[in-house]
Amino acid sequence: MKDIAKRNHSCRYYVDTRLKVAKTQTQENFPEYHRSSEVYKLLTDLIEVNAKGFRGVVVTALTGLYLNENYDPINDFYNCNPRSIFEGGIWYALQENSIPCGKSDPLNVAKNANKLSIEWAKGKRPQSAAMAVVRFLEIIMESGKLNRARLIDYFFFRLCEYAKSITTYEVIQIESSASKQHLGSLLTDFALKYPESGNISQYLVFQLLACVFDSSTTEVVGGEESVFGTNTTSKKPADIWLKLNGVETNLFEVTVKQVSKKRLDDSLDALKSTGHLDHPVTFICRIPTDITELDVKNGSYSYKGKTFDFVDFKYFCCSLFAILSEKEFKSVFTNVAVFVQDMHISMKTKKGWNEFFSKKS
């Protein structure tokens, strides 16, 4: 275990050092990688995308080469123990340097894929980013020592430049005399149009519930965690739940995707693993869009002995907006705006926020 901890610390130090050096450089330091060069275009496709995993795969591969110069990330990606070195070392360096990343980036896009080949890249979303991973690593592996060092330095420079463009982008604050229902309806529509893999919609529901129960003894739990992890693996009974005197009462699943029977199976697995099978579960989703595969009647559906309730996302949110005070209402808007400003939220969503509210509020 000591050897693993030492290795992961070395990975963290390596990535942190590369990023700190990159922050002192400009594009002028890399004249060979001008805008029309293949490398420039590859890194644009690879780095400047909403999907974080492709960047994480390359960071992990380069760190693997740092640990072992004979490592072959293209044909034997898993030989560097990607999960361990990323989650135990690389992730911390990326976080500390404000680089947008997920907790398990390499596994999100390269799970069980030992070869990072064209075949692996086909069908990935976006495919251009996956193709760029393969081609960039091919160039890395074909290069001599000096050229490889330049390419690696340039990759980390472009990574920092992209992170800077996200962290310095400011989302507008809402200043309007419009009614709560008008603005609340707009915020709900924004969460549906820019769900950010469910993060925005889940966070909005959490904020609304937190305000509603702020002065009560009921505690709102779970909504501030990322939705990228599954409930089963993170030992959560649901996305969000209420607790009264330390005892869970209502469980909520928030989604803007199709609620299939497989999704219900996942919920049952989470309930069983956490001992909450007898607790009421309500899916907050788009009705009827998300429940076309289920025979939901009068807002409920029974599956394998468990009854699940369903409410429409927009109706749910707008109903809660109606009972908030002006102070609470402004708090929800401010907190969601801060959440959208976070480095892990994509530029697409940030720009969407500014465009959405500058025109409609």
C-alpha positions as CSV (number, residue, x, y, z in Angstrom):
1,M,0.0,0.0,0.0
2,K,2.9,2.3,0.7
3,D,4.2,1.8,-2.8
4,I,0.8,2.6,-4.3
5,A,0.5,5.8,-2.2
6,K,4.0,6.8,-3.2
7,R,3.3,6.2,-6.9
8,N,0.0,8.2,-6.8
9,H,1.7,11.0,-5.0
10,S,4.3,11.1,-7.7
11,C,1.6,11.2,-10.3
12,R,-0.1,14.1,-8.5
13,Y,3.3,16.0,-8.3
14,Y,4.0,15.4,-12.0
15,V,0.7,16.8,-13.2
16,D,0.8,19.6,-10.8
17,T,4.3,20.6,-11.9
18,R,3.4,20.4,-15.6
19,L,0.3,22.6,-15.1
20,K,2.3,25.2,-13.1
21,V,4.9,25.4,-15.8
22,A,2.1,25.7,-18.4
23,K,0.5,28.6,-16.6
24,T,3.7,30.6,-17.2
25,Q,3.6,30.1,-21.0
26,T,1.8,31.6,-24.0
27,Q,1.1,30.4,-27.5
28,E,4.2,32.3,-28.6
29,N,6.3,29.7,-26.7
30,F,5.0,27.1,-29.2
31,P,5.4,28.6,-32.7
32,E,5.6,25.2,-34.3
33,Y,2.0,24.5,-33.2
34,H,0.3,27.3,-35.1
35,R,-3.5,27.3,-35.8
36,S,-3.2,25.5,-39.1
37,S,-1.0,22.7,-37.7
38,E,-2.3,19.2,-37.1
39,V,-1.4,19.3,-33.4
40,Y,-3.2,22.5,-32.8
41,K,-6.4,21.2,-34.4
42,L,-6.1,17.8,-32.6
43,L,-5.9,19.5,-29.2
44,T,-8.8,21.8,-30.0
45,D,-11.0,18.7,-30.8
46,L,-9.6,16.9,-27.8
47,I,-9.7,19.6,-25.1
48,E,-12.3,22.1,-26.1
49,V,-15.3,19.8,-25.7
50,N,-17.9,19.4,-23.0
51,A,-17.0,15.8,-22.4
52,K,-14.2,15.7,-19.8
53,G,-13.2,12.1,-20.1
54,F,-11.1,12.4,-23.3
55,R,-8.9,15.0,-21.6
56,G,-8.6,12.7,-18.6
57,V,-7.5,9.7,-20.8
58,V,-4.6,11.7,-22.3
59,V,-3.5,13.1,-18.9
60,T,-3.5,9.6,-17.6
61,A,-1.6,8.2,-20.6
62,L,1.1,11.0,-20.3
63,T,1.4,10.3,-16.6
64,G,1.8,6.6,-17.3
65,L,4.7,7.5,-19.7
66,Y,6.2,9.6,-16.9
67,L,6.1,6.6,-14.6
68,N,7.5,4.2,-17.2
69,E,9.0,5.3,-20.4
70,N,8.3,1.9,-21.9
71,Y,4.6,2.2,-21.3
72,D,2.4,1.9,-24.4
73,P,-0.9,3.8,-23.8
74,I,-2.2,2.9,-27.3
75,N,-1.9,-0.9,-27.1
76,D,-1.9,-1.4,-23.3
77,F,-3.7,1.5,-21.7
78,Y,-4.6,-0.3,-18.5
79,N,-1.0,-1.2,-17.8
80,C,-0.6,2.1,-15.9
81,N,-3.4,1.3,-13.5
82,P,-5.5,4.2,-14.8
83,R,-8.2,4.2,-12.1
84,S,-5.7,4.2,-9.2
85,I,-3.3,6.8,-10.5
86,F,-6.1,9.1,-11.7
87,E,-8.4,8.9,-8.6
88,G,-5.5,8.7,-6.2
89,G,-3.2,11.3,-7.6
90,I,-4.0,13.0,-11.0
91,W,-7.5,14.2,-10.0
92,Y,-6.2,16.2,-7.0
93,A,-3.7,18.0,-9.2
94,L,-6.4,18.9,-11.7
95,Q,-8.7,20.1,-9.0
96,E,-6.0,22.2,-7.4
97,N,-5.3,23.9,-10.7
98,S,-8.9,24.5,-11.6
99,I,-9.0,22.1,-14.5
100,P,-12.5,20.8,-15.3
101,C,-12.6,17.0,-14.7
102,G,-14.6,14.2,-13.3
103,K,-13.6,11.8,-10.5
104,S,-13.1,8.9,-12.9
105,D,-12.5,10.5,-16.3
106,P,-10.4,7.7,-17.9
107,L,-12.9,5.0,-16.9
108,N,-15.8,7.0,-18.2
109,V,-14.6,6.8,-21.8
110,A,-12.1,4.0,-21.8
111,K,-13.6,1.5,-19.5
112,N,-12.5,-2.1,-20.4
113,A,-10.8,-0.7,-23.5
114,N,-7.1,-1.8,-23.4
115,K,-6.4,-0.5,-26.9
116,L,-7.0,3.2,-27.7
117,S,-7.6,2.5,-31.4
118,I,-9.7,3.9,-34.2
119,E,-12.2,1.0,-33.5
120,W,-12.4,2.2,-29.9
121,A,-13.0,5.8,-31.0
122,K,-15.9,4.9,-33.4
123,G,-19.2,5.7,-31.9
124,K,-17.8,7.7,-29.0
125,R,-19.5,11.1,-28.4
126,P,-18.1,13.3,-29.7
127,Q,-16.2,11.0,-32.0
128,S,-13.9,13.8,-33.2
129,A,-12.6,14.0,-29.6
130,A,-12.0,10.3,-29.4
131,M,-10.3,10.2,-32.8
132,A,-8.1,13.1,-31.5
133,V,-7.1,11.1,-28.5
134,V,-5.9,8.2,-30.7
135,R,-4.0,10.4,-33.2
136,F,-2.4,12.7,-30.6
137,L,-1.1,9.6,-28.6
138,E,0.2,8.1,-31.9
139,I,2.2,11.3,-32.6
140,I,3.5,11.2,-29.0
141,M,4.6,7.6,-29.3
142,E,6.2,8.2,-32.7
143,S,8.2,11.3,-31.5
144,G,11.7,11.4,-30.2
145,K,12.5,12.5,-26.7
146,L,12.7,16.2,-27.4
147,N,9.7,16.4,-29.6
148,R,7.7,14.3,-27.1
149,A,8.6,16.7,-24.3
150,R,7.4,19.7,-26.5
151,L,4.1,18.0,-27.3
152,I,3.5,17.2,-23.7
153,D,4.2,20.7,-22.6
154,Y,1.9,22.0,-25.3
155,F,-0.9,19.7,-24.3
156,F,-0.8,21.0,-20.7
157,F,-0.6,24.6,-21.9
158,R,-3.7,24.1,-24.0
159,L,-5.4,22.4,-21.0
160,C,-4.7,25.5,-18.9
161,E,-5.9,27.9,-21.6
162,Y,-9.1,26.0,-21.9
163,A,-9.6,26.0,-18.1
164,K,-8.9,29.7,-18.0
165,S,-11.6,30.4,-20.6
166,I,-14.1,28.6,-18.4
167,T,-13.1,29.9,-15.0
168,T,-13.0,33.5,-16.1
169,Y,-16.3,33.5,-18.0
170,E,-18.9,35.3,-15.9
171,V,-22.5,34.4,-15.9
172,I,-25.0,37.2,-15.5
173,Q,-26.9,37.8,-12.3
174,I,-30.7,38.2,-12.6
175,E,-32.0,41.7,-11.9
176,S,-35.7,41.8,-12.8
177,S,-39.0,42.9,-11.4
178,A,-40.9,40.1,-13.1
179,S,-43.1,37.8,-11.0
180,K,-41.8,34.8,-9.2
181,Q,-43.8,32.5,-11.5
182,H,-42.4,34.2,-14.6
183,L,-38.8,33.9,-13.5
184,G,-39.3,30.6,-11.9
185,S,-40.8,29.2,-15.1
186,L,-37.7,30.5,-17.0
187,L,-35.3,29.0,-14.6
188,T,-37.1,25.7,-14.8
189,D,-37.0,25.9,-18.6
190,F,-33.3,26.6,-18.5
191,A,-32.7,23.5,-16.3
192,L,-34.6,21.4,-18.8
193,K,-32.8,22.9,-21.9
194,Y,-29.3,22.8,-20.2
195,P,-29.5,19.9,-17.7
196,E,-25.7,19.4,-17.8
197,S,-26.1,15.6,-17.6
198,G,-28.7,16.1,-14.9
199,N,-26.6,18.3,-12.6
200,I,-28.5,21.5,-13.1
201,S,-32.0,20.0,-12.8
202,Q,-31.0,18.0,-9.7
203,Y,-29.4,21.1,-8.1
204,L,-32.5,23.2,-8.8
205,V,-34.8,20.7,-7.0
206,F,-32.4,20.5,-4.1
207,Q,-32.2,24.3,-3.7
208,L,-36.0,24.6,-3.8
209,L,-36.5,21.9,-1.2
210,A,-33.8,23.3,1.0
211,C,-35.5,26.7,1.0
212,V,-38.9,25.2,1.7
213,F,-37.7,23.3,4.7
214,D,-35.1,25.8,5.8
215,S,-37.0,26.8,9.0
216,S,-38.3,23.3,9.8
217,T,-36.7,20.4,11.5
218,T,-36.7,18.5,8.2
219,E,-33.2,18.1,6.6
220,V,-32.7,18.0,2.8
221,V,-29.9,15.7,1.8
222,G,-28.0,14.6,-1.3
223,G,-28.6,17.3,-3.8
224,E,-25.2,18.9,-3.7
225,E,-23.4,15.8,-4.9
226,S,-22.6,15.2,-8.5
227,V,-25.1,13.1,-10.5
228,F,-22.2,11.5,-12.4
229,G,-21.9,8.8,-9.8
230,T,-24.6,6.1,-9.5
231,N,-26.7,5.8,-6.4
232,T,-25.7,2.2,-6.0
233,T,-21.9,2.8,-6.0
234,S,-22.2,5.9,-3.9
235,K,-24.4,4.2,-1.3
236,K,-27.2,6.7,-1.8
237,P,-30.9,5.7,-1.5
238,A,-31.9,8.3,-4.1
239,D,-30.7,11.6,-5.7
240,I,-32.3,13.7,-2.9
241,W,-34.1,12.7,0.3
242,L,-35.7,14.2,3.4
243,K,-34.7,13.4,7.0
244,L,-36.7,14.1,10.1
245,N,-35.0,13.5,13.4
246,G,-32.3,11.6,11.6
247,V,-34.8,9.2,9.9
248,E,-35.2,9.3,6.1
249,T,-38.8,10.0,5.0
250,N,-39.3,10.9,1.3
251,L,-36.9,9.9,-1.4
252,F,-36.6,11.7,-4.8
253,E,-35.1,10.7,-8.1
254,V,-34.5,13.7,-10.4
255,T,-34.0,13.0,-14.1
256,V,-34.5,14.5,-17.5
257,K,-34.0,11.1,-19.3
258,Q,-36.3,8.2,-20.1
259,V,-37.3,6.3,-17.0
260,S,-37.0,2.7,-18.2
261,K,-37.5,-0.5,-16.3
262,K,-33.7,-0.7,-16.1
263,R,-33.8,2.7,-14.3
264,L,-36.3,1.3,-11.8
265,D,-34.1,-1.8,-11.3
266,D,-31.2,0.5,-10.5
267,S,-33.4,2.3,-8.0
268,L,-34.5,-0.9,-6.4
269,D,-30.8,-2.0,-6.1
270,A,-29.9,1.3,-4.4
271,L,-32.9,0.9,-2.0
272,K,-32.0,-2.6,-1.1
273,S,-28.3,-1.8,-0.6
274,T,-29.1,1.1,1.7
275,G,-32.0,-0.5,3.5
276,H,-34.7,1.9,2.2
277,L,-36.9,-0.5,0.2
278,D,-40.0,0.5,2.2
279,H,-39.5,4.2,1.8
280,P,-41.7,6.2,-0.7
281,V,-39.9,7.1,-3.9
282,T,-41.0,9.9,-6.3
283,F,-39.5,10.4,-9.7
284,I,-39.4,14.1,-10.7
285,C,-39.1,14.0,-14.5
286,R,-40.7,15.3,-17.7
287,I,-44.2,14.0,-18.1
288,P,-45.2,12.4,-20.4
289,T,-41.8,12.5,-22.3
290,D,-39.8,10.4,-19.7
291,I,-42.4,7.8,-18.9
292,T,-43.5,6.5,-22.3
293,E,-42.1,3.1,-21.5
294,L,-44.1,2.7,-18.3
295,D,-47.8,2.4,-17.8
296,V,-48.1,5.2,-15.2
297,K,-51.6,5.7,-14.0
298,N,-52.7,8.5,-11.6
299,G,-49.1,9.4,-11.0
300,S,-47.9,6.0,-9.9
301,Y,-46.5,2.7,-11.3
302,S,-45.9,-0.6,-9.5
303,Y,-42.9,-2.6,-10.4
304,K,-41.6,-5.8,-8.7
305,G,-43.7,-5.1,-5.6
306,K,-42.6,-1.5,-5.3
307,T,-44.8,1.5,-6.1
308,F,-43.1,4.5,-7.6
309,D,-44.7,7.9,-7.9
310,F,-44.1,10.4,-10.7
311,V,-44.5,14.2,-10.9
312,D,-43.7,16.6,-13.7
313,F,-40.4,18.5,-13.2
314,K,-41.8,21.9,-14.3
315,Y,-45.0,21.6,-12.3
316,F,-43.1,20.5,-9.2
317,C,-40.6,23.4,-9.4
318,C,-43.1,26.1,-10.2
319,S,-45.3,24.9,-7.3
320,L,-42.4,25.3,-4.9
321,F,-41.5,28.7,-6.4
322,A,-45.0,29.9,-5.5
323,I,-44.5,29.3,-1.7
324,L,-41.0,30.9,-1.4
325,S,-40.6,34.3,0.1
326,E,-38.8,37.0,-2.0
327,K,-35.6,36.4,-0.1
328,E,-35.8,32.7,-0.6
329,F,-36.6,33.1,-4.2
330,K,-33.5,35.3,-4.8
331,S,-31.4,32.8,-2.8
332,V,-32.4,30.0,-5.2
333,F,-31.5,32.1,-8.3
334,T,-28.2,33.2,-6.8
335,N,-27.2,29.7,-5.8
336,V,-28.0,28.2,-9.2
337,A,-26.1,31.1,-10.9
338,V,-23.1,30.3,-8.7
339,F,-23.5,26.6,-9.6
340,V,-23.5,27.4,-13.3
341,Q,-20.3,29.5,-12.8
342,D,-18.5,26.5,-11.4
343,M,-15.5,25.2,-13.4
344,H,-17.1,21.8,-14.0
345,I,-20.1,23.3,-15.8
346,S,-19.5,23.4,-19.6
347,M,-19.1,26.6,-21.6
348,K,-22.2,25.6,-23.6
349,T,-24.3,25.8,-20.4
350,K,-22.7,29.0,-19.2
351,K,-23.3,30.7,-22.5
352,G,-26.8,29.3,-22.5
353,W,-27.5,30.9,-19.2
354,N,-26.4,34.3,-20.3
355,E,-28.2,34.1,-23.6
356,F,-31.3,32.7,-21.9
357,F,-31.7,35.3,-19.2
358,S,-30.3,38.4,-21.0
359,K,-33.1,38.0,-23.6
360,K,-36.0,36.7,-21.5
361,S,-35.8,38.1,-18.0
